[in-house]
Amino acid sequence: MSPHDVQRHLPKKEPMLSAEMATFRIFLIYIAIGVLWILGSDKLLHLIVTDPDLFLKAEIWKGWFYVFVSGLVFAWIILKRIRVYLHYLNEYTVAYEKIQQMEEDLYQAAYFHTLTKLPSRLAIKQVILDWIENSPEEPFAFVYVDLDDFKHVNETMGYEAGDAMLKGVADVLREEIQESWFLSHSAADEFLIFVPNAVDDEALITSIDSIRNKVEKMWEFGNQQFYLTISTGITHYPEDGTSYLELLQNADIALSAAKQTGKSRTVMYHPTLKNDTQRLIELTTEIRHALEREELFMEYQPIINMATKQIEGVEALVRWAHPQKGLISPMEFIPLAEKSQIITSIDTYVFTHVFAQKRIWDDQGFGNLYVTINMSRKSLSSPSMLTEIEQLVHKHGIEASSIHIEITETAAISHVNLTVRTLQALKKIGFHLVMDDFGTGYSSLTYLEKLPVDVIKIDRDFIWRVAGREKNKVILKSIIELVHSLGMSVIAEGVETKEQLSVIDEYGCDAVQGFYYSRPKSPERVFKEPLGPLQKELFLFLDSVPRNAYNGITKGGVSDATIQYVHFILRDLCASYFRGSVHLCLRSHRIQFHSYW
C-alpha cells in the first residue's frame, strides 16, 4: 500500500478554530435562528389566530418562549465550555503536579542516594566547590571510604543482603561523624566525607579509626555472615589539590595505596603515591604476560618443628623476576592479580610446579615432608579449580595428605558457609588445611569450630608485637591453648629474633617459620643449606677469635692467618653442611668477607 493510499484511509482532520472565530460563528447562528423564528412564527400566528387581542398575547408568549429557549441554549453552551475548561484546568493541574514531582525526584536522584538517603557525590561536590569559592584560604580534608571486597557480599549472599549491609554501614557513619562534617554516599560501596578546617591529622585519623572499629565486625543477614573491613584515603586542601576533581583523584590514589598495603588501613596522600600508582598500572598490564614469558618461579621457606628443631615442611612462595624491573615483591603483584582472573592462572602455575617439585623431593627421600600452598579466594570459590588440583595430584603421583593448602583468615570468614563447603571438598580429596594470617583482627576465634582446618598460622604482624608486651603474650598464649583444645596445631610465621622464638616456644607453639631459621630458597638449596641457629652458632665462634687474628685484615682483603683460622673453625663445625660459597658476617667486629674452598 502506497503512502497516498494510507493517507486516503486516515480520518480527515477538522481545522482548529480560534476562540474569536468560534464566538462569531455562535453569534451568526443565533442571529439566523432569531430571524427565522420571528418571521416564521409571525406567519404561523397569522394563519392560526385571527383575534387581535389573542394575537397580541400569543406574540408576548412567543417572545418569552424565545427568551427561555435561548437561555437554555446559552446555558448549555456555557456549561459545556466550563466543563471543557475545568477538564483542561484539572489536566494542567495534574500535569503541573507531576512536573513538580519529577523535579523533586530528579533532585533527590541527583543529590541523594536512593538506598541510604545520604547526599550523593554531586551534593558533596557542590559543598566543596562552594567552600573553595567562599573560603579559599580555609583548609579542609577530603576522606574517601571504601568497603573492602564488598562485591563478594553481592556475589555470595545476594543483593538484598548487600543493600541491608550498606544501610547498616550508612547508619554507623551517620552516628560516628562529627556534626560539622558532611557525609556522602558516592557510589555502591564508596562514601565521601568533607571535614572542614581539618588541621590536626592525628585527631582526624583517630576519628577515622573510631569509625573503622564500629564498621569492621561480623555483619549478619538471615543465617549468613560476612566480616567487613574498610580502607580510607585522605587528601588535604590546598596542599594536595585546589579543585574538587584534583582532590578526588588524589584521595582515590591514597585509597588505592591503602588497599595495596593490606586493606583495612588509612593512607594520607603524598605526591610519591602517584608514581606508585603509575607503577601499579604498568604491573597490572605486565603481570598478564609474566606467565607467558615464564618470568615466575618458585621458592620455598622451611617450617621448623619446635620439638625436633628439624624441617617438617616448606611453604611454596611464588616470585616474579621482571626482565627490566628485577625481582618484584609478591606484596605488589599478588593483590593486583587478585583483582582479575589472572590470579587463578597463577594458582594453577603454583600447584603444577609445586606438585612436580614434590614428586622430585619424594624420589630424593624427602617424602615425609609436607608443602604448603597459598590458595586465593577466587580459586577457593571455583569448582573447576578443585577438579584441576585433584587431577594434578593423580598426574604427579603424590599423596594429597603431604600438601597443606593455606587460606587467609579474611577469605575464611568472609562467607563462612561457602568456605566450609569448599574446605570440606578439599579435605575429602585428602589435603590438610591451614588458616593463614590468623590474628590480624582476632575476628575468627568463634569460627574455628565451624571451619574444618588442621593448622593455624599466627600472623607475622602479631608475632612481631609479642616480644616485650605482656598483654600480647597473654593473647598469644590464649590463642595457642584454644587452638590446641580444638585438636589443631599452631605455626608461628615471621619469627626473626631469639626473643620471639623463646616466647612462642614457652607457650607451646608446634612449629615456626621465619628469617630466624631461613629465608625462602630455591628448591635445590632448601634442604642442602644449614638453618639459622647453626649460622648463629658460627657467629659465636667467630666472635671468640682473638682480636690479633684480625690485625691482618685490611681495606683490600684479609690476611692468610685469618683465613686459615676461620677455615679451621668451619671444617670442625659444619664442613658437611656447606657447599660452594659461604658468607660469614662477623657482627661484633662489623667485618664481612667471603671464603671459597
PyMOL commands that set and color helices and strands:
alter all, ss='L'
color gray80, all
select helices_A, chain A and resi 3-9+19-48+52-111+121-134+151-157+159-176+201-215+244-260+272-290+330-338+342-363+377-380+383-396+400-402+409-414+416-429+445-447+460-466+470-485+498-506+532-543+547-550+560-574+587-589
alter helices_A, ss='H'
color red, helices_A
select strands_A, chain A and resi 140-147+182-187+190-196+218-221+224-227+230-237+266-268+296-305+311-322+326-328+370-374+403-408+432-438+455-458+489-493+511-513+581-586+591-596
alter strands_A, ss='S'
color yellow, strands_A
deselect
rebuild
show_as cartoon
